[in-house]
Amino acid sequence: MSFKETAKKAIDDVDDAVHEIGHRGAAEAERAKREAAGDNMTLGEKTQSVVNEGSNRVAAEVDRVKRDVRDKT
């Protein structure tokens, strides 16, 4: 692998890692928001919060898998 390819791979890995951390943080923030608000949230707000948490967790996993696949090629 050339230096240019190695550098691009490293940059892409860092980019995906940063995105993964951001998504995981956002997912935890959604969970914390629900725990803090408790019964003050409406059913619709809770549902939207759960959906937001789930979509952030999926996005984080996608970023992790992209890194794993890139490392295996």
N, C-alpha and C positions, 0 to 999 in steps of 0.2 A: 504494500500500500504506500502510495507516495505521501510526501509531507502535506501536500495540499488536501488530499483525501482524509488523512488523519486529522488535520486541523478542522476540516469541515465536520467530521464525525464528532469531534470533541465539542465544537460549538453547538451542534444540534443536540447533543446529549445534555449539555448545560441548559440550553433553552427549554428542553422538555422537562428537565428536573425542576427548573424554576416554575414552570407552569403547573407541574404536579403538586408542588408545595403550595402554590396559590390556591389550587382547587381543593386540596385537603383542608387548608385553613378556612376557606369559605364554607365547606361542609360542616366543619366543627363549629363555626360561628352560627350557622343555621340551627344546629342542635342546641347550642348554648342559648340562643334567642328563645327557642321553644321552652327550654327548662326554666329560664328566667321569667318569661311571661306567664307560663302555666295556664291557668284557666281564664286568664284575661284575653287570650287569643280566641278568635272565632274558629269554627270548624274549617271555614274556607282559608283562613290565615294559616292554620296548622297544616292543612293539606298542601298549600302552596309551599310552605317551609319544608315539608318532607320531600316534595318533588324537587325543590332547589337543592336540598342536601344530596338527594340521590343523583341528580344530574352532575353535581360537582364531584361526587365520588366516582362516577363512571368516567368523567373527563380525566380525573387523576389517574385512573387505571389505564386509560388509553395512552396517556403520556408515558406511563411506566412501561407498557407493552411496546410502544414505539422504540424506546431506548433498548429494551431487551432484544427485540428483533434486530435492531441496528448493530448491537454488540455481537450477535451470532452470525452476521454476514460479513 
